[in-house]
Amino acid sequence: MKDFDKWVSDVIGKGMNFTPKEKDNIKENLKNTLSRWRMKGLIGKDELPEEGSEIIWEWKRDHDKTMVIKLVKRMNCTIVNYRRKVFGLKGGMVSEAHISHIVNELMKEGMPIFYPNRELIDKFFKGEPIE
């Protein structure tokens, strides 16, 4: 069986600038995901999927979606906090749903995502489940 740490490194790739804590979280998430895939019979007992396989790209898409959801929540908190601190901002609030819509549109044009096939990109925006 291939060394798990090397495999994780190959899956996340180079140049992603993850912090050590983020890498540990990704590694733990991959361990849990592999266990789930094994229980569902998607992979063999000691099997590690190829780094560029479709199932790994599905996992990457799911991870990206989770990170974008965290981004939206953080942006919402930041806007709420700044709104409290700027004297001229009174009344209406920007909702998390509105921020999510704006980020979604930004990801379609301003900072697009790229996956090996168009179906993964469509699934990203529709929020379809990973498996």
Backbone as JSON, one array per atom type, in Angstrom:
{
  "sequence": "MKDFDKWVSDVIGKGMNFTPKEKDNIKENLKNTLSRWRMKGLIGKDELPEEGSEIIWEWKRDHDKTMVIKLVKRMNCTIVNYRRKVFGLKGGMVSEAHISHIVNELMKEGMPIFYPNRELIDKFFKGEPIE",
  "N": [[0.85, -1.19, 0.0], [0.54, 2.17, -0.83], [2.33, 4.91, 0.67], [0.46, 6.71, 2.97], [0.69, 9.46, 3.73], [2.23, 10.52, 1.65], [0.5, 10.01, -0.47], [-1.7, 11.68, 0.26], [-0.42, 14.15, 0.04], [0.06, 14.13, -2.72], [-2.58, 14.15, -3.63], [-3.6, 16.66, -2.73], [-1.86, 18.33, -4.0], [0.62, 20.66, -5.31], [1.58, 24.0, -4.41], [-0.73, 25.0, -3.2], [-0.76, 26.32, -0.82], [-1.68, 25.64, 1.79], [-2.11, 25.88, 5.3], [-0.27, 24.28, 8.01], [-2.19, 23.31, 9.87], [-4.52, 23.31, 8.29], [-3.75, 21.38, 6.41], [-3.6, 19.15, 8.09], [-6.3, 18.95, 8.79], [-7.42, 18.41, 6.28], [-6.18, 15.96, 5.74], [-7.3, 14.37, 7.8], [-9.97, 14.54, 7.04], [-9.85, 13.22, 4.57], [-9.13, 10.64, 5.46], [-11.47, 9.91, 6.86], [-13.3, 10.06, 4.74], [-12.31, 8.07, 3.02], [-12.81, 5.81, 4.62], [-15.62, 5.89, 4.63], [-16.12, 5.54, 1.89], [-15.1, 2.96, 1.61], [-16.87, 1.48, 3.22], [-19.16, 1.79, 1.7], [-18.46, 0.37, -0.47], [-17.21, 1.53, -2.61], [-14.5, 1.68, -2.98], [-11.71, -0.6, -2.6], [-10.6, -2.55, 0.33], [-7.89, -1.87, 1.22], [-7.33, 0.0, -0.63], [-6.19, 2.95, -2.27], [-7.47, 5.55, -4.02], [-6.55, 6.64, -7.35], [-4.7, 9.66, -7.69], [-5.69, 11.52, -9.54], [-8.21, 10.6, -10.11], [-11.75, 10.26, -10.84], [-13.35, 10.06, -8.54], [-11.77, 11.25, -6.62], [-11.64, 13.84, -7.62], [-14.3, 14.5, -7.27], [-14.37, 14.53, -4.49], [-12.61, 16.7, -4.06], [-14.13, 18.75, -5.18], [-16.26, 18.8, -3.37], [-14.87, 19.55, -1.08], [-14.01, 22.12, -1.87], [-16.5, 23.38, -2.1], [-17.33, 23.36, 0.57], [-15.38, 25.07, 1.63], [-16.05, 27.46, 0.34], [-18.56, 27.92, 1.44], [-17.78, 28.42, 4.08], [-16.36, 30.78, 3.59], [-18.44, 32.52, 2.8], [-19.94, 32.64, 5.19], [-18.04, 33.84, 6.85], [-17.64, 36.29, 5.53], [-20.18, 37.38, 5.86], [-20.26, 37.71, 8.68], [-18.18, 39.57, 8.94], [-19.19, 41.77, 7.51], [-21.46, 42.34, 9.08], [-20.17, 43.06, 11.48], [-18.63, 45.31, 10.66], [-20.67, 46.95, 9.83], [-21.8, 47.66, 12.23], [-19.86, 49.39, 13.11], [-19.61, 51.54, 11.42], [-20.77, 54.69, 11.13], [-22.65, 55.7, 9.27], [-24.07, 53.54, 8.3], [-27.08, 52.4, 8.59], [-30.13, 50.7, 9.31], [-31.38, 48.38, 6.86], [-30.11, 45.03, 6.33], [-27.53, 43.06, 4.87], [-28.13, 39.89, 3.74], [-27.06, 36.51, 4.47], [-27.74, 34.83, 2.42], [-27.82, 36.6, 0.24], [-25.14, 37.38, 0.1], [-24.05, 34.9, -0.5], [-25.13, 34.49, -3.04], [-23.83, 36.55, -4.47], [-21.12, 35.76, -4.22], [-21.29, 33.32, -5.54], [-21.88, 34.17, -8.17], [-19.55, 35.6, -8.66], [-17.73, 33.52, -8.7], [-18.38, 32.31, -11.05], [-17.5, 34.02, -13.03], [-15.58, 36.09, -12.26], [-13.65, 34.86, -10.56], [-13.21, 32.09, -11.56], [-13.82, 28.54, -11.14], [-11.95, 25.57, -11.86], [-12.24, 22.36, -13.08], [-11.54, 18.97, -14.14], [-13.68, 18.12, -15.76], [-16.73, 19.37, -17.17], [-19.08, 18.61, -15.9], [-18.47, 18.35, -13.16], [-18.14, 21.02, -12.46], [-20.71, 22.0, -12.92], [-22.07, 20.48, -10.97], [-20.91, 21.59, -8.72], [-22.04, 24.17, -8.58], [-24.71, 23.49, -8.37], [-24.77, 22.16, -6.02], [-24.79, 19.41, -5.64], [-24.65, 16.14, -4.07], [-21.61, 14.46, -3.01], [-21.28, 11.65, -3.43]],
  "CA": [[0.0, 0.0, 0.0], [1.27, 3.43, -0.95], [2.41, 5.71, 1.89], [-0.72, 7.57, 3.05], [1.08, 10.88, 3.75], [2.65, 10.87, 0.28], [-0.72, 10.02, -1.27], [-2.43, 12.9, 0.59], [0.33, 15.24, -0.58], [-0.2, 14.07, -4.17], [-3.98, 14.51, -3.86], [-3.83, 18.1, -2.58], [-1.04, 19.0, -5.0], [1.62, 21.67, -4.95], [1.24, 25.4, -4.62], [-2.03, 25.36, -2.67], [-0.49, 27.18, 0.33], [-2.45, 25.29, 2.98], [-1.37, 25.93, 6.56], [-0.14, 22.93, 8.58], [-3.46, 22.91, 10.47], [-5.43, 22.98, 7.19], [-3.3, 20.1, 5.85], [-4.03, 18.11, 9.03], [-7.76, 18.81, 8.64], [-7.66, 17.73, 4.99], [-5.75, 14.57, 5.92], [-8.32, 13.72, 8.61], [-11.17, 14.45, 6.21], [-9.61, 12.16, 3.6], [-9.22, 9.36, 6.18], [-12.89, 9.63, 7.09], [-13.93, 9.84, 3.45], [-11.89, 6.74, 2.56], [-13.57, 4.83, 5.4], [-16.99, 5.91, 4.14], [-16.11, 4.93, 0.56], [-14.9, 1.52, 1.78], [-18.13, 0.91, 3.73], [-20.12, 1.8, 0.6], [-17.96, -0.51, -1.52], [-16.72, 2.31, -3.76], [-13.09, 1.31, -3.14], [-11.33, -1.8, -1.85], [-10.21, -2.41, 1.74], [-6.63, -1.14, 1.37], [-7.14, 0.78, -1.85], [-6.15, 4.41, -2.31], [-7.78, 5.91, -5.42], [-5.56, 7.44, -8.08], [-4.78, 11.08, -7.33], [-6.48, 12.26, -10.52], [-9.42, 9.86, -10.45], [-13.01, 11.01, -10.75], [-13.83, 10.08, -7.15], [-10.95, 12.25, -5.91], [-12.09, 15.16, -8.07], [-15.58, 14.73, -6.59], [-14.01, 14.93, -3.12], [-12.06, 18.06, -4.13], [-15.25, 19.66, -5.4], [-16.97, 18.89, -2.11], [-14.02, 20.37, -0.2], [-14.1, 23.51, -2.34], [-17.83, 23.89, -1.75], [-17.28, 23.61, 2.02], [-14.56, 26.27, 1.86], [-16.81, 28.63, -0.12], [-19.59, 28.15, 2.46], [-17.09, 29.09, 5.19], [-16.07, 32.13, 3.12], [-19.68, 33.29, 2.85], [-20.25, 32.89, 6.6], [-17.06, 34.8, 7.37], [-17.95, 37.59, 4.93], [-21.39, 37.87, 6.52], [-19.86, 38.19, 10.01], [-17.37, 40.78, 8.77], [-20.1, 42.85, 7.12], [-22.25, 42.69, 10.27], [-19.31, 43.77, 12.43], [-18.3, 46.64, 10.14], [-21.9, 47.72, 9.8], [-21.95, 48.22, 13.57], [-18.79, 50.34, 13.38], [-19.66, 52.65, 10.47], [-21.91, 55.49, 11.57], [-23.65, 55.94, 8.24], [-24.79, 52.32, 7.91], [-28.22, 52.11, 9.47], [-31.21, 50.04, 8.61], [-31.27, 47.07, 6.21], [-28.95, 44.15, 6.46], [-27.24, 42.14, 3.78], [-28.33, 38.54, 4.27], [-26.09, 35.5, 4.07], [-28.18, 34.34, 1.1], [-27.41, 37.59, -0.74], [-23.67, 37.25, -0.03], [-23.82, 33.64, -1.19], [-25.44, 34.72, -4.45], [-22.76, 37.37, -5.03], [-19.91, 34.92, -4.32], [-21.58, 32.35, -6.6], [-21.71, 34.86, -9.45], [-18.13, 35.92, -8.78], [-17.03, 32.29, -9.06], [-18.69, 31.96, -12.44], [-16.82, 34.88, -13.98], [-14.43, 36.82, -11.73], [-12.65, 33.91, -10.06], [-13.84, 30.81, -11.91], [-13.21, 27.28, -10.72], [-11.61, 24.69, -12.97], [-12.15, 20.93, -12.81], [-11.27, 18.28, -15.4], [-14.83, 18.02, -16.66], [-17.78, 20.37, -16.96], [-20.09, 18.07, -14.99], [-18.08, 18.7, -11.8], [-18.41, 22.45, -12.28], [-22.17, 22.11, -12.79], [-22.42, 19.93, -9.66], [-20.46, 22.55, -7.71], [-23.01, 25.24, -8.46], [-26.01, 22.95, -7.98], [-24.65, 21.63, -4.66], [-25.14, 17.99, -5.6], [-23.81, 15.39, -3.12], [-20.34, 13.93, -3.52], [-21.34, 10.24, -3.87]],
  "C": [[0.88, 1.24, 0.0], [1.25, 4.19, 0.38], [1.28, 6.75, 1.9], [-0.36, 9.05, 3.0], [1.5, 11.35, 2.36], [1.43, 10.97, -0.62], [-1.53, 11.29, -1.02], [-1.74, 14.1, -0.05], [0.09, 15.29, -2.08], [-1.63, 14.5, -4.5], [-4.17, 16.02, -3.77], [-2.95, 18.92, -3.51], [-0.1, 20.05, -4.43], [1.06, 23.07, -5.15], [-0.11, 25.83, -4.07], [-1.93, 26.22, -1.41], [-1.4, 26.9, 1.53], [-1.54, 25.43, 4.21], [-1.22, 24.5, 7.08], [-1.45, 22.43, 9.2], [-4.47, 22.53, 9.39], [-5.05, 21.63, 6.57], [-3.72, 18.95, 6.76], [-5.53, 17.87, 8.92], [-8.11, 18.07, 7.35], [-7.31, 16.25, 5.1], [-6.8, 13.79, 6.71], [-9.61, 13.52, 7.81], [-11.02, 13.33, 5.18], [-9.68, 10.78, 4.25], [-10.68, 8.97, 6.38], [-13.62, 9.33, 5.8], [-13.58, 8.46, 2.9], [-12.65, 5.65, 3.3], [-15.01, 4.73, 4.91], [-17.08, 5.24, 2.77], [-15.93, 3.42, 0.66], [-16.17, 0.85, 2.27], [-19.17, 0.82, 2.62], [-19.68, 0.89, -0.56], [-17.46, 0.23, -2.75], [-15.24, 2.05, -4.04], [-12.82, 0.08, -2.28], [-10.79, -1.49, -0.46], [-8.94, -1.57, 1.93], [-6.33, -0.24, 0.18], [-7.1, 2.28, -1.58], [-6.41, 4.8, -3.76], [-6.64, 6.72, -6.05], [-5.79, 8.92, -7.78], [-5.65, 11.89, -8.28], [-7.79, 11.59, -10.91], [-10.67, 10.72, -10.23], [-13.51, 11.13, -9.31], [-13.05, 11.1, -6.32], [-11.36, 13.65, -6.33], [-13.45, 15.51, -7.47], [-15.32, 15.19, -5.15], [-13.47, 16.37, -3.1], [-13.17, 19.09, -4.33], [-16.03, 19.87, -4.11], [-16.18, 19.75, -1.11], [-14.09, 21.84, -0.58], [-15.42, 24.14, -1.94], [-17.88, 24.22, -0.26], [-16.49, 24.88, 2.32], [-15.31, 27.53, 1.43], [-17.93, 28.94, 0.88], [-18.98, 28.85, 3.67], [-16.77, 30.54, 4.83], [-17.3, 33.02, 3.24], [-20.04, 33.63, 4.29], [-19.32, 33.94, 7.19], [-17.32, 36.2, 6.82], [-19.18, 38.21, 5.59], [-21.06, 38.43, 7.9], [-19.07, 39.49, 9.91], [-18.25, 41.96, 8.42], [-20.94, 43.3, 8.31], [-21.41, 43.49, 11.25], [-18.94, 45.17, 11.94], [-19.52, 47.53, 10.1], [-22.13, 48.39, 11.16], [-20.99, 49.39, 13.8], [-18.77, 51.54, 12.44], [-20.93, 53.44, 10.75], [-23.01, 55.64, 10.53], [-24.46, 54.72, 7.84], [-25.87, 52.01, 8.93], [-29.28, 51.41, 8.65], [-30.79, 48.72, 8.01], [-29.97, 46.33, 6.37], [-28.77, 43.35, 5.17], [-27.36, 40.74, 4.37], [-27.23, 37.61, 3.76], [-26.44, 34.94, 2.68], [-27.75, 35.29, -0.01], [-25.91, 37.5, -0.98], [-23.34, 35.98, -0.8], [-24.06, 33.79, -2.69], [-24.31, 35.51, -5.13], [-21.48, 36.55, -5.22], [-20.1, 33.89, -5.44], [-21.36, 32.98, -7.98], [-20.25, 35.2, -9.71], [-17.35, 34.68, -9.23], [-17.33, 31.83, -10.48], [-17.86, 32.78, -13.42], [-15.53, 35.49, -13.44], [-13.31, 35.95, -11.21], [-13.17, 32.5, -10.29], [-13.08, 29.61, -11.36], [-12.96, 26.42, -11.95], [-11.48, 23.26, -12.48], [-11.97, 20.25, -14.15], [-12.48, 18.1, -16.32], [-15.94, 18.98, -16.22], [-18.84, 19.91, -15.96], [-19.76, 18.4, -13.53], [-18.36, 20.17, -11.49], [-19.91, 22.67, -12.1], [-22.63, 21.6, -11.42], [-22.03, 20.91, -8.55], [-21.53, 23.62, -7.5], [-24.4, 24.76, -8.07], [-25.98, 22.4, -6.55], [-25.01, 20.17, -4.55], [-24.18, 17.24, -4.67], [-22.62, 14.75, -3.8], [-20.47, 12.51, -4.05], [-22.7, 9.89, -4.42]]
}
